[in-house]
Amino acid sequence: MTIDYPYAIDGRGRTATTDAGDHVRDLIEQLLLTSPGERVMRPDFGSGLLHLVFEPGDMEVAATAQYIVQSALEQYLSGLLTVEQVSVESIDSALVVTVSYLVLSTQQREVATFRAPGGGA
């Protein structure tokens, strides 16, 4: 068991924990929604995805976002998962990222969708 993200208190008044599959999903979310330079001790950590949400919602931005996300996942989380597919869509002024991956510790295939809010036109 690992500490759940975002941090919360469980029904017993203790730090909430989660299983391996949910923990990996939480790590993906942290990576996607963290901008490089945001973490003091790891200034290179993050995907830069949030910088793209203010760009026009066209095919080039979606392709760039897909490349950025896949590269970040492979760089920072390759010891925990194998990326099988990344897709990015611009929906209602937000980037919607869907990641298909294999959790290495459990050999379970997972699909997770994340929404990066933005003001793109």
DRENFI-516401 format. One record per residue (C-alpha): z, x, y. Coordinates in Angstrom, 3 decimals. Layout:
{c3: Z c1: X c2: Y} $
...
//
This chain:
{c3: 0.000 c1: 0.000 c2: 0.000} $
{c3: -0.749 c1: 1.120 c2: 3.548} $
{c3: 0.171 c1: -0.099 c2: 7.025} $
{c3: -1.973 c1: -3.031 c2: 8.104} $
{c3: -4.178 c1: -2.914 c2: 11.196} $
{c3: -3.597 c1: -4.202 c2: 13.776} $
{c3: 0.074 c1: -3.396 c2: 13.492} $
{c3: 2.178 c1: -6.439 c2: 12.686} $
{c3: 5.556 c1: -7.482 c2: 11.321} $
{c3: 5.523 c1: -9.359 c2: 8.004} $
{c3: 7.625 c1: -12.395 c2: 7.040} $
{c3: 10.515 c1: -10.150 c2: 5.956} $
{c3: 10.721 c1: -8.449 c2: 9.352} $
{c3: 9.146 c1: -5.229 c2: 8.088} $
{c3: 5.945 c1: -3.427 c2: 8.893} $
{c3: 3.051 c1: -5.382 c2: 7.359} $
{c3: 1.157 c1: -3.596 c2: 4.601} $
{c3: -2.218 c1: -4.142 c2: 3.005} $
{c3: -4.183 c1: -3.164 c2: -0.105} $
{c3: -6.796 c1: -0.403 c2: -0.409} $
{c3: -9.823 c1: -2.663 c2: 0.152} $
{c3: -8.465 c1: -4.225 c2: 3.328} $
{c3: -7.278 c1: -0.815 c2: 4.550} $
{c3: -10.830 c1: 0.582 c2: 4.327} $
{c3: -12.146 c1: -2.456 c2: 6.228} $
{c3: -9.490 c1: -1.852 c2: 8.899} $
{c3: -10.575 c1: 1.794 c2: 9.188} $
{c3: -14.204 c1: 0.733 c2: 9.654} $
{c3: -13.162 c1: -1.651 c2: 12.425} $
{c3: -11.142 c1: 1.071 c2: 14.155} $
{c3: -14.078 c1: 3.478 c2: 13.976} $
{c3: -16.618 c1: 0.969 c2: 15.295} $
{c3: -14.484 c1: -0.253 c2: 18.197} $
{c3: -13.220 c1: 3.180 c2: 19.308} $
{c3: -15.239 c1: 5.082 c2: 21.892} $
{c3: -15.525 c1: 8.872 c2: 21.659} $
{c3: -12.953 c1: 10.403 c2: 24.013} $
{c3: -10.538 c1: 7.489 c2: 23.638} $
{c3: -8.184 c1: 9.256 c2: 21.214} $
{c3: -6.292 c1: 12.182 c2: 22.672} $
{c3: -5.898 c1: 14.290 c2: 19.526} $
{c3: -9.318 c1: 13.334 c2: 18.114} $
{c3: -11.656 c1: 13.128 c2: 21.115} $
{c3: -14.782 c1: 13.104 c2: 18.946} $
{c3: -13.599 c1: 10.121 c2: 16.851} $
{c3: -15.443 c1: 6.847 c2: 17.381} $
{c3: -18.892 c1: 5.369 c2: 17.143} $
{c3: -19.943 c1: 4.761 c2: 20.738} $
{c3: -21.010 c1: 1.249 c2: 19.750} $
{c3: -19.260 c1: -0.341 c2: 22.706} $
{c3: -21.475 c1: 1.624 c2: 25.105} $
{c3: -24.475 c1: -0.305 c2: 23.799} $
{c3: -23.184 c1: -3.834 c2: 24.348} $
{c3: -24.334 c1: -3.821 c2: 27.975} $
{c3: -27.882 c1: -2.829 c2: 27.068} $
{c3: -30.619 c1: -5.465 c2: 26.778} $
{c3: -30.542 c1: -7.099 c2: 23.343} $
{c3: -33.816 c1: -5.761 c2: 21.970} $
{c3: -35.006 c1: -4.114 c2: 18.768} $
{c3: -34.532 c1: -0.578 c2: 20.124} $
{c3: -30.851 c1: -1.160 c2: 20.919} $
{c3: -30.265 c1: -2.705 c2: 17.487} $
{c3: -31.956 c1: 0.260 c2: 15.796} $
{c3: -29.922 c1: 2.716 c2: 17.892} $
{c3: -26.702 c1: 0.865 c2: 17.079} $
{c3: -27.557 c1: 0.862 c2: 13.382} $
{c3: -28.116 c1: 4.637 c2: 13.445} $
{c3: -24.906 c1: 5.272 c2: 15.427} $
{c3: -22.793 c1: 3.116 c2: 13.104} $
{c3: -24.202 c1: 4.587 c2: 9.892} $
{c3: -23.777 c1: 8.154 c2: 11.205} $
{c3: -20.165 c1: 7.541 c2: 12.280} $
{c3: -19.256 c1: 5.924 c2: 8.965} $
{c3: -20.742 c1: 8.800 c2: 6.994} $
{c3: -19.092 c1: 11.413 c2: 9.220} $
{c3: -15.554 c1: 10.009 c2: 9.323} $
{c3: -15.135 c1: 7.779 c2: 6.266} $
{c3: -17.337 c1: 9.360 c2: 3.581} $
{c3: -14.238 c1: 10.321 c2: 1.571} $
{c3: -13.236 c1: 6.668 c2: 1.299} $
{c3: -16.505 c1: 4.762 c2: 1.046} $
{c3: -20.213 c1: 4.952 c2: 0.397} $
{c3: -22.329 c1: 3.112 c2: 2.948} $
{c3: -24.935 c1: 0.971 c2: 1.231} $
{c3: -26.410 c1: -0.872 c2: 4.216} $
{c3: -25.808 c1: -1.378 c2: 7.925} $
{c3: -27.438 c1: -4.152 c2: 9.923} $
{c3: -27.031 c1: -4.873 c2: 13.630} $
{c3: -28.020 c1: -8.005 c2: 15.520} $
{c3: -27.666 c1: -8.983 c2: 19.144} $
{c3: -26.245 c1: -12.522 c2: 19.200} $
{c3: -24.943 c1: -14.309 c2: 22.297} $
{c3: -24.536 c1: -11.117 c2: 24.342} $
{c3: -22.667 c1: -9.331 c2: 21.561} $
{c3: -23.568 c1: -6.852 c2: 18.872} $
{c3: -22.844 c1: -8.158 c2: 15.382} $
{c3: -22.583 c1: -5.358 c2: 12.827} $
{c3: -22.614 c1: -6.019 c2: 9.079} $
{c3: -21.671 c1: -3.152 c2: 6.787} $
{c3: -22.150 c1: -3.195 c2: 3.009} $
{c3: -20.182 c1: -0.458 c2: 1.304} $
{c3: -18.553 c1: 0.734 c2: -1.897} $
{c3: -14.812 c1: 1.527 c2: -1.763} $
{c3: -14.557 c1: 4.770 c2: -3.721} $
{c3: -10.931 c1: 4.351 c2: -4.876} $
{c3: -11.514 c1: 0.911 c2: -6.421} $
{c3: -15.297 c1: 0.981 c2: -7.019} $
{c3: -15.471 c1: -2.463 c2: -5.377} $
{c3: -18.488 c1: -3.444 c2: -3.295} $
{c3: -17.553 c1: -5.043 c2: 0.009} $
{c3: -19.378 c1: -6.583 c2: 2.971} $
{c3: -17.683 c1: -6.734 c2: 6.371} $
{c3: -18.943 c1: -8.141 c2: 9.664} $
{c3: -17.702 c1: -7.016 c2: 13.061} $
{c3: -18.460 c1: -8.354 c2: 16.518} $
{c3: -18.551 c1: -5.992 c2: 19.507} $
{c3: -18.319 c1: -8.204 c2: 22.600} $
{c3: -20.471 c1: -7.438 c2: 25.573} $
{c3: -22.450 c1: -8.616 c2: 28.511} $
{c3: -25.971 c1: -7.606 c2: 27.496} $
{c3: -28.788 c1: -9.866 c2: 28.625} $
//
